[in-house]
Amino acid sequence: MRTVLSALSVLLAVVLTAVAVPALWLDRNLVDESGFVSLLSPMSTDKQLQSTLVSNLDTAVLSDSGIPSVLRPVAQQAVQGLATNLVSDPGFPQAWNDTLRASHQLNFSPDKASANAFELELSPMAGLMARRLGSSLNVNIPPPSSLQVQVGTAQQRSWLTGAQRLAALSLPLALGAVLAFALGLLWARRRGVALAWAGIGLLLIAALYQGAVGLLPSVVSAQASAGSMSSTFGTRAAELAAASFETWILGLAICGAVFLVLGAVLGALRRRRRARTESTWGLASMDS
């Protein structure tokens, strides 16, 4: 009975770990605002995304600028040059981080639970362009109060909602995995065997996750038209998410390997003690 309970507990621990690891990653890198900004901050250096971003800014800045009609041709000419050079502005990385922060607040607010797509709030980027345009024309140009661009499909939005729900369960899942593993070791007649099977389970999970994350960018990219803002942002975000999660997969694999080695060592020590005991009993019986 102890062996059965131990096996079931170890199996439950492995299953809970398989769910807890992505849940914890989602909680720290998607639901958490600072983690979300840190994850997607490298996108500011992506050339394709930069080109797609600035193409959405010049029209919005001009339409809301309140520039007199006599200055419109000059402003139009100036904004095209500014848009081309915007990415080299020292304030561009900070504006992108502010964009991510505003977008996170927009999409993860409670009233956005039924939204049809993920939206980027580009007003910080538009504000940067408005300041540069105003400086070049020597006029005060107010930035747009809001500039939202859809960068995801309805299906991807449903994934986001599901990810939020899973992330909310990350702590109970992790605690459950630890408790189940502890009970599995407590009930085990041979703890080395329990450790070894737990290690094998974790290694299998790591292998499955490694295969799955490689498909993520192509799956996201296939859901949007090529060259669109949705495709560019979604594909790059999926690549960054996959790269980030791979470090967690590596940690999971290392943990599994450690458990497997410990299990093998404990098993070898157990067999050595048994051999010594049998040898001692054999000598004792010969003496008698």
MITORLUM-700873 format. One record per residue (C-alpha): x, y, z; residue number from 1. Coordinates in Angstrom, 1 decimal. Each point is the difference from the previous one (the first is absolute). Layout:
<r X="X" Y="Y" Z="Z" martor="NUM"/>
...
This chain:
<r X="0.0" Y="0.0" Z="0.0" martor="1"/>
<r X="2.8" Y="2.4" Z="0.8" martor="2"/>
<r X="1.5" Y="-0.7" Z="-3.4" martor="3"/>
<r X="-3.3" Y="0.8" Z="-1.8" martor="4"/>
<r X="-0.5" Y="3.2" Z="2.0" martor="5"/>
<r X="3.6" Y="1.1" Z="-0.7" martor="6"/>
<r X="-0.3" Y="-0.7" Z="-3.7" martor="7"/>
<r X="-3.3" Y="1.9" Z="-0.2" martor="8"/>
<r X="1.4" Y="3.0" Z="1.9" martor="9"/>
<r X="3.1" Y="0.2" Z="-2.1" martor="10"/>
<r X="-2.1" Y="-0.2" Z="-3.2" martor="11"/>
<r X="-2.3" Y="2.8" Z="1.4" martor="12"/>
<r X="3.0" Y="2.1" Z="0.8" martor="13"/>
<r X="1.3" Y="-0.4" Z="-3.6" martor="14"/>
<r X="-3.3" Y="0.9" Z="-1.5" martor="15"/>
<r X="-0.5" Y="3.1" Z="2.3" martor="16"/>
<r X="3.6" Y="1.1" Z="-0.8" martor="17"/>
<r X="-0.8" Y="-0.2" Z="-3.7" martor="18"/>
<r X="-2.8" Y="2.5" Z="0.5" martor="19"/>
<r X="1.6" Y="2.1" Z="2.7" martor="20"/>
<r X="3.2" Y="0.8" Z="-1.9" martor="21"/>
<r X="-1.8" Y="1.8" Z="-2.9" martor="22"/>
<r X="-2.5" Y="1.5" Z="2.5" martor="23"/>
<r X="2.8" Y="1.6" Z="2.0" martor="24"/>
<r X="1.7" Y="1.2" Z="-3.2" martor="25"/>
<r X="-3.2" Y="1.7" Z="-1.1" martor="26"/>
<r X="-0.5" Y="1.6" Z="3.4" martor="27"/>
<r X="3.5" Y="1.5" Z="0.0" martor="28"/>
<r X="0.3" Y="0.9" Z="-3.7" martor="29"/>
<r X="-3.5" Y="0.7" Z="-1.2" martor="30"/>
<r X="-2.3" Y="1.0" Z="2.8" martor="31"/>
<r X="2.7" Y="1.9" Z="2.0" martor="32"/>
<r X="0.4" Y="3.4" Z="-1.6" martor="33"/>
<r X="3.8" Y="0.3" Z="0.6" martor="34"/>
<r X="0.5" Y="-3.5" Z="-1.3" martor="35"/>
<r X="-2.0" Y="0.7" Z="-3.1" martor="36"/>
<r X="2.0" Y="3.2" Z="-0.8" martor="37"/>
<r X="3.3" Y="-1.8" Z="0.6" martor="38"/>
<r X="-1.0" Y="-2.9" Z="-2.2" martor="39"/>
<r X="-1.0" Y="2.2" Z="-3.0" martor="40"/>
<r X="2.5" Y="2.8" Z="0.4" martor="41"/>
<r X="2.5" Y="-1.5" Z="-2.5" martor="42"/>
<r X="-2.6" Y="0.5" Z="-2.7" martor="43"/>
<r X="1.0" Y="3.7" Z="-0.2" martor="44"/>
<r X="3.0" Y="-1.1" Z="-2.0" martor="45"/>
<r X="-1.9" Y="-2.1" Z="-2.6" martor="46"/>
<r X="0.3" Y="1.7" Z="-3.4" martor="47"/>
<r X="-3.2" Y="-1.4" Z="-1.4" martor="48"/>
<r X="-2.0" Y="1.0" Z="3.1" martor="49"/>
<r X="1.5" Y="3.5" Z="-0.1" martor="50"/>
<r X="-1.1" Y="0.5" Z="-3.6" martor="51"/>
<r X="-3.5" Y="-1.2" Z="0.7" martor="52"/>
<r X="-0.2" Y="2.2" Z="3.2" martor="53"/>
<r X="1.0" Y="3.2" Z="-1.6" martor="54"/>
<r X="-2.4" Y="-0.5" Z="-2.9" martor="55"/>
<r X="-2.8" Y="0.1" Z="2.5" martor="56"/>
<r X="1.2" Y="3.2" Z="1.7" martor="57"/>
<r X="0.4" Y="2.7" Z="-2.6" martor="58"/>
<r X="-3.7" Y="0.1" Z="-1.1" martor="59"/>
<r X="-1.2" Y="0.0" Z="3.6" martor="60"/>
<r X="2.3" Y="2.8" Z="1.1" martor="61"/>
<r X="-0.9" Y="2.2" Z="-2.9" martor="62"/>
<r X="-3.8" Y="-0.6" Z="0.3" martor="63"/>
<r X="0.0" Y="1.0" Z="3.7" martor="64"/>
<r X="2.6" Y="2.6" Z="0.0" martor="65"/>
<r X="-2.1" Y="3.1" Z="-0.7" martor="66"/>
<r X="2.6" Y="1.4" Z="-2.4" martor="67"/>
<r X="-1.3" Y="2.9" Z="-2.1" martor="68"/>
<r X="-0.8" Y="-0.9" Z="-3.6" martor="69"/>
<r X="2.7" Y="2.3" Z="-1.3" martor="70"/>
<r X="2.6" Y="-2.1" Z="1.8" martor="71"/>
<r X="-1.4" Y="-3.4" Z="-0.9" martor="72"/>
<r X="2.2" Y="-0.6" Z="-3.1" martor="73"/>
<r X="3.1" Y="0.9" Z="2.0" martor="74"/>
<r X="-1.1" Y="-2.2" Z="2.9" martor="75"/>
<r X="-0.8" Y="-2.9" Z="-2.3" martor="76"/>
<r X="3.5" Y="0.2" Z="-1.5" martor="77"/>
<r X="1.6" Y="0.3" Z="3.5" martor="78"/>
<r X="-1.9" Y="-2.8" Z="1.6" martor="79"/>
<r X="1.0" Y="-2.4" Z="-2.8" martor="80"/>
<r X="3.7" Y="0.7" Z="0.7" martor="81"/>
<r X="-0.6" Y="-0.2" Z="3.8" martor="82"/>
<r X="-1.8" Y="-3.3" Z="-0.3" martor="83"/>
<r X="3.0" Y="-1.5" Z="-1.9" martor="84"/>
<r X="2.5" Y="1.2" Z="2.7" martor="85"/>
<r X="-2.3" Y="-0.5" Z="3.0" martor="86"/>
<r X="1.6" Y="-3.4" Z="0.9" martor="87"/>
<r X="3.4" Y="1.7" Z="0.5" martor="88"/>
<r X="-1.4" Y="2.5" Z="2.5" martor="89"/>
<r X="1.5" Y="-0.5" Z="3.5" martor="90"/>
<r X="-3.5" Y="0.0" Z="1.4" martor="91"/>
<r X="-1.3" Y="-2.8" Z="-2.3" martor="92"/>
<r X="0.8" Y="-2.9" Z="2.4" martor="93"/>
<r X="-1.6" Y="1.7" Z="2.9" martor="94"/>
<r X="-3.1" Y="0.9" Z="-2.1" martor="95"/>
<r X="-0.2" Y="-3.6" Z="-1.1" martor="96"/>
<r X="0.1" Y="-1.2" Z="3.7" martor="97"/>
<r X="-2.7" Y="2.6" Z="0.8" martor="98"/>
<r X="-2.0" Y="-1.3" Z="-2.9" martor="99"/>
<r X="0.3" Y="-3.6" Z="1.4" martor="100"/>
<r X="-1.0" Y="1.2" Z="3.5" martor="101"/>
<r X="-3.0" Y="1.9" Z="-1.3" martor="102"/>
<r X="-1.0" Y="-2.9" Z="-2.2" martor="103"/>
<r X="0.2" Y="-2.4" Z="3.0" martor="104"/>
<r X="-2.2" Y="2.2" Z="2.1" martor="105"/>
<r X="-2.5" Y="0.3" Z="-2.9" martor="106"/>
<r X="-0.2" Y="-3.7" Z="-0.8" martor="107"/>
<r X="0.1" Y="-1.4" Z="3.5" martor="108"/>
<r X="-2.6" Y="2.3" Z="1.5" martor="109"/>
<r X="-3.2" Y="-1.7" Z="1.2" martor="110"/>
<r X="-2.2" Y="1.7" Z="-2.6" martor="111"/>
<r X="2.1" Y="-1.4" Z="-2.8" martor="112"/>
<r X="-0.8" Y="-3.6" Z="0.8" martor="113"/>
<r X="-2.4" Y="-0.3" Z="-2.9" martor="114"/>
<r X="2.2" Y="1.9" Z="-2.5" martor="115"/>
<r X="0.3" Y="-1.5" Z="-3.5" martor="116"/>
<r X="3.8" Y="0.6" Z="-0.5" martor="117"/>
<r X="3.2" Y="1.1" Z="1.7" martor="118"/>
<r X="0.6" Y="3.7" Z="-0.4" martor="119"/>
<r X="3.1" Y="2.1" Z="0.1" martor="120"/>
<r X="-0.3" Y="3.4" Z="1.5" martor="121"/>
<r X="2.4" Y="2.0" Z="-2.2" martor="122"/>
<r X="-0.6" Y="3.4" Z="1.6" martor="123"/>
<r X="3.5" Y="0.1" Z="1.7" martor="124"/>
<r X="1.5" Y="-0.5" Z="-3.5" martor="125"/>
<r X="-2.2" Y="2.5" Z="-1.5" martor="126"/>
<r X="0.9" Y="2.5" Z="2.7" martor="127"/>
<r X="3.7" Y="-0.5" Z="-0.8" martor="128"/>
<r X="-0.7" Y="0.8" Z="-3.7" martor="129"/>
<r X="-2.2" Y="3.0" Z="0.9" martor="130"/>
<r X="2.8" Y="1.5" Z="2.1" martor="131"/>
<r X="2.5" Y="-0.5" Z="-2.7" martor="132"/>
<r X="-2.4" Y="1.5" Z="-2.7" martor="133"/>
<r X="-0.8" Y="3.0" Z="2.3" martor="134"/>
<r X="3.7" Y="0.6" Z="0.6" martor="135"/>
<r X="0.8" Y="-0.1" Z="-3.8" martor="136"/>
<r X="-2.9" Y="2.4" Z="-0.8" martor="137"/>
<r X="0.4" Y="2.1" Z="3.1" martor="138"/>
<r X="-3.6" Y="-0.5" Z="1.0" martor="139"/>
<r X="-1.7" Y="-1.8" Z="2.9" martor="140"/>
<r X="-1.7" Y="-3.2" Z="-1.3" martor="141"/>
<r X="-2.1" Y="-1.9" Z="2.6" martor="142"/>
<r X="0.4" Y="-3.7" Z="-0.3" martor="143"/>
<r X="-3.0" Y="-2.3" Z="-0.6" martor="144"/>
<r X="-1.7" Y="-0.9" Z="3.3" martor="145"/>
<r X="-0.4" Y="-3.5" Z="-1.2" martor="146"/>
<r X="1.2" Y="-2.1" Z="-3.0" martor="147"/>
<r X="-1.1" Y="-3.6" Z="0.1" martor="148"/>
<r X="1.0" Y="-2.5" Z="-2.6" martor="149"/>
<r X="-1.2" Y="-3.6" Z="-0.1" martor="150"/>
<r X="2.8" Y="-2.5" Z="-0.2" martor="151"/>
<r X="-1.7" Y="-3.3" Z="0.6" martor="152"/>
<r X="-2.9" Y="-2.1" Z="-1.1" martor="153"/>
<r X="-3.1" Y="-1.0" Z="2.0" martor="154"/>
<r X="1.5" Y="-3.5" Z="0.5" martor="155"/>
<r X="3.2" Y="1.5" Z="1.4" martor="156"/>
<r X="-2.1" Y="2.1" Z="2.3" martor="157"/>
<r X="-1.7" Y="-3.1" Z="1.3" martor="158"/>
<r X="3.5" Y="-1.5" Z="0.6" martor="159"/>
<r X="0.9" Y="3.0" Z="2.0" martor="160"/>
<r X="-3.1" Y="-0.3" Z="2.2" martor="161"/>
<r X="0.7" Y="-3.7" Z="0.5" martor="162"/>
<r X="3.6" Y="0.8" Z="0.9" martor="163"/>
<r X="-1.2" Y="2.5" Z="2.6" martor="164"/>
<r X="-2.2" Y="-2.6" Z="1.6" martor="165"/>
<r X="2.8" Y="-2.6" Z="0.0" martor="166"/>
<r X="2.5" Y="2.5" Z="1.5" martor="167"/>
<r X="-2.5" Y="0.6" Z="2.9" martor="168"/>
<r X="0.4" Y="-3.6" Z="1.0" martor="169"/>
<r X="3.8" Y="-0.1" Z="-0.2" martor="170"/>
<r X="0.6" Y="0.1" Z="3.8" martor="171"/>
<r X="-2.5" Y="-2.7" Z="0.9" martor="172"/>
<r X="1.3" Y="-2.2" Z="-2.8" martor="173"/>
<r X="3.6" Y="0.4" Z="1.1" martor="174"/>
<r X="-0.8" Y="-0.7" Z="3.7" martor="175"/>
<r X="-2.1" Y="-3.0" Z="-1.0" martor="176"/>
<r X="3.0" Y="-1.4" Z="-2.1" martor="177"/>
<r X="2.4" Y="0.5" Z="3.0" martor="178"/>
<r X="-2.5" Y="-1.7" Z="2.4" martor="179"/>
<r X="-0.7" Y="-2.9" Z="-2.3" martor="180"/>
<r X="3.7" Y="-0.6" Z="-0.5" martor="181"/>
<r X="0.7" Y="0.2" Z="3.7" martor="182"/>
<r X="-2.7" Y="-2.6" Z="0.7" martor="183"/>
<r X="1.3" Y="-2.2" Z="-2.8" martor="184"/>
<r X="3.4" Y="-0.1" Z="1.7" martor="185"/>
<r X="-1.5" Y="-0.4" Z="3.5" martor="186"/>
<r X="-2.0" Y="-3.1" Z="-1.1" martor="187"/>
<r X="2.6" Y="-1.5" Z="-2.2" martor="188"/>
<r X="1.6" Y="-3.2" Z="1.1" martor="189"/>
<r X="3.0" Y="0.8" Z="-2.3" martor="190"/>
<r X="0.5" Y="3.7" Z="-0.2" martor="191"/>
<r X="2.6" Y="-0.4" Z="-2.6" martor="192"/>
<r X="-2.5" Y="-1.5" Z="-2.4" martor="193"/>
<r X="-2.5" Y="2.8" Z="0.7" martor="194"/>
<r X="2.6" Y="2.6" Z="-0.7" martor="195"/>
<r X="1.1" Y="-1.6" Z="-3.2" martor="196"/>
<r X="-3.5" Y="-0.3" Z="-1.4" martor="197"/>
<r X="-0.7" Y="3.6" Z="1.0" martor="198"/>
<r X="3.2" Y="1.0" Z="-1.9" martor="199"/>
<r X="-1.0" Y="-1.9" Z="-3.1" martor="200"/>
<r X="-3.5" Y="1.6" Z="0.1" martor="201"/>
<r X="1.6" Y="3.5" Z="0.2" martor="202"/>
<r X="2.4" Y="-0.8" Z="-2.9" martor="203"/>
<r X="-2.9" Y="-1.1" Z="-2.1" martor="204"/>
<r X="-2.0" Y="3.1" Z="0.7" martor="205"/>
<r X="3.0" Y="2.2" Z="-0.9" martor="206"/>
<r X="0.4" Y="-1.9" Z="-3.3" martor="207"/>
<r X="-3.7" Y="0.5" Z="-0.8" martor="208"/>
<r X="0.2" Y="3.7" Z="0.8" martor="209"/>
<r X="3.2" Y="0.5" Z="-2.0" martor="210"/>
<r X="-1.8" Y="-1.4" Z="-3.1" martor="211"/>
<r X="-3.1" Y="2.1" Z="0.6" martor="212"/>
<r X="1.7" Y="3.4" Z="0.4" martor="213"/>
<r X="1.7" Y="-0.4" Z="-3.4" martor="214"/>
<r X="-3.4" Y="0.0" Z="-1.7" martor="215"/>
<r X="-1.4" Y="3.0" Z="1.9" martor="216"/>
<r X="1.3" Y="2.8" Z="-2.3" martor="217"/>
<r X="-1.2" Y="-1.7" Z="-3.2" martor="218"/>
<r X="-3.4" Y="-0.7" Z="1.5" martor="219"/>
<r X="-0.4" Y="3.7" Z="1.0" martor="220"/>
<r X="1.3" Y="1.3" Z="-3.3" martor="221"/>
<r X="-2.4" Y="-2.2" Z="-2.0" martor="222"/>
<r X="-3.0" Y="1.7" Z="1.6" martor="223"/>
<r X="0.7" Y="3.4" Z="-1.5" martor="224"/>
<r X="0.7" Y="1.4" Z="-3.5" martor="225"/>
<r X="3.7" Y="0.3" Z="-0.8" martor="226"/>
<r X="1.5" Y="3.4" Z="0.6" martor="227"/>
<r X="-2.8" Y="1.2" Z="2.1" martor="228"/>
<r X="0.4" Y="1.5" Z="3.5" martor="229"/>
<r X="-1.7" Y="-3.0" Z="1.5" martor="230"/>
<r X="2.3" Y="-2.5" Z="-1.7" martor="231"/>
<r X="3.2" Y="2.0" Z="0.7" martor="232"/>
<r X="-0.8" Y="0.6" Z="3.7" martor="233"/>
<r X="-1.4" Y="-3.4" Z="0.6" martor="234"/>
<r X="2.8" Y="-1.9" Z="-1.6" martor="235"/>
<r X="2.7" Y="2.0" Z="1.8" martor="236"/>
<r X="-1.8" Y="-0.3" Z="3.3" martor="237"/>
<r X="-0.3" Y="-3.7" Z="-0.4" martor="238"/>
<r X="3.7" Y="-0.3" Z="-0.8" martor="239"/>
<r X="0.9" Y="1.9" Z="3.2" martor="240"/>
<r X="-2.5" Y="-2.0" Z="2.1" martor="241"/>
<r X="1.5" Y="-3.3" Z="-1.4" martor="242"/>
<r X="3.5" Y="1.1" Z="0.7" martor="243"/>
<r X="-0.9" Y="1.0" Z="3.6" martor="244"/>
<r X="-1.9" Y="-3.2" Z="0.7" martor="245"/>
<r X="2.9" Y="-2.1" Z="-1.3" martor="246"/>
<r X="2.0" Y="1.1" Z="3.0" martor="247"/>
<r X="-2.8" Y="-1.4" Z="2.2" martor="248"/>
<r X="0.1" Y="-3.2" Z="-2.0" martor="249"/>
<r X="3.7" Y="-0.2" Z="0.6" martor="250"/>
<r X="-0.5" Y="0.4" Z="3.7" martor="251"/>
<r X="-2.7" Y="-2.7" Z="0.0" martor="252"/>
<r X="2.3" Y="-2.4" Z="-1.9" martor="253"/>
<r X="2.9" Y="0.7" Z="2.4" martor="254"/>
<r X="-2.4" Y="-0.7" Z="2.9" martor="255"/>
<r X="-1.1" Y="-3.3" Z="-1.6" martor="256"/>
<r X="3.6" Y="-1.0" Z="-0.6" martor="257"/>
<r X="1.0" Y="0.7" Z="3.6" martor="258"/>
<r X="-3.0" Y="-2.1" Z="1.2" martor="259"/>
<r X="1.0" Y="-2.9" Z="-2.3" martor="260"/>
<r X="3.6" Y="0.1" Z="1.1" martor="261"/>
<r X="-1.0" Y="0.2" Z="3.7" martor="262"/>
<r X="-2.3" Y="-2.9" Z="-0.5" martor="263"/>
<r X="2.7" Y="-2.1" Z="-1.7" martor="264"/>
<r X="2.5" Y="0.9" Z="2.9" martor="265"/>
<r X="-2.6" Y="-0.9" Z="2.7" martor="266"/>
<r X="-0.8" Y="-3.3" Z="-1.8" martor="267"/>
<r X="3.7" Y="-0.9" Z="-0.3" martor="268"/>
<r X="0.5" Y="0.8" Z="3.7" martor="269"/>
<r X="-3.0" Y="-2.1" Z="0.9" martor="270"/>
<r X="1.3" Y="-3.0" Z="-2.0" martor="271"/>
<r X="3.4" Y="0.4" Z="1.6" martor="272"/>
<r X="-1.4" Y="0.0" Z="3.5" martor="273"/>
<r X="-2.1" Y="-3.1" Z="-0.8" martor="274"/>
<r X="3.0" Y="-1.8" Z="-1.4" martor="275"/>
<r X="2.0" Y="0.8" Z="3.2" martor="276"/>
<r X="-2.9" Y="-1.2" Z="2.2" martor="277"/>
<r X="-0.3" Y="-3.2" Z="-2.0" martor="278"/>
<r X="3.7" Y="-0.5" Z="0.3" martor="279"/>
<r X="0.0" Y="0.6" Z="3.7" martor="280"/>
<r X="-2.9" Y="-2.5" Z="0.5" martor="281"/>
<r X="1.8" Y="-2.5" Z="-2.2" martor="282"/>
<r X="3.2" Y="0.3" Z="2.1" martor="283"/>
<r X="-2.0" Y="-0.3" Z="3.2" martor="284"/>
<r X="-1.8" Y="-3.1" Z="-1.1" martor="285"/>
<r X="3.4" Y="-1.6" Z="-1.0" martor="286"/>
<r X="1.4" Y="0.8" Z="3.4" martor="287"/>
<r X="-3.0" Y="-1.6" Z="1.7" martor="288"/>
